[in-house]
Amino acid sequence: MAAILRGIEGGCAWFGRLAAWTVPLLVAGVCVGVLMAQLRISELAHWGVDLPVLGDRLTLNGLNDLQWHLFAAMVMLGGAFTLHENRHVSVDFIASRLSPRTRQWITVACDLFMLLPFALVMTWFSWKFTAAAYASGEGSSYGGLLDLWVIKSVMTLGFALLGLLALARPLRLMLEMRDHMTASGE
């Protein structure tokens, strides 16, 4: 069972690894956007066929929107990776003085009673936010990208991954603590 939970945790983190590839795209997008603005170029490409999110062309406004979309994907999907890798903000100067078992119990309690409820509430509200954008056909009002529900769904996915991680990690930790107690005869 612990192996399955580790797999779930790793699966949640995989999305963050994937989102890391948005960084070079984001840097390239910013550079191209600055160059376009300086050269007063408003349209980067025109392909004449409507594509999801992009429409039939990529304009400077669309490129600016795309930068925000890439940044949002990096942040929302990177959260689960950061938590999985234990690189999130924590109060280490206090925790370092506690026993490993006490730190595990604190992680279990915080994940189940703080992170999980927060992630569930945010998943619910972001889902409604995404559904409303989809139903209304929301797009940029200034010539940017279309189908804004796509990027809004990344918020829903990011919070759902955090929620799944906030459930899998404490269950795994409790199983490991139980197995340790059984093996040591406590």
Buried (B, 14 or more C-beta within 10 A) or exposed (E): EBEEBBEBBEBBBBBBBEBEEBEEBBEEBBEBBEEBEEEEEEBBEEEEEEEEBBBEBBBBBBBBBBBBBBBBBBBBBBBBBBBBEEEEEBEEEEEEEEEEEEBBBBBBEBBBEEBBEBBBEBBBEBBEBBBEBBEEEBBBEEBBBBBBBBBBBBBBBBBBBBBBBBBBBBBBBBEBBEEEEEEEEE
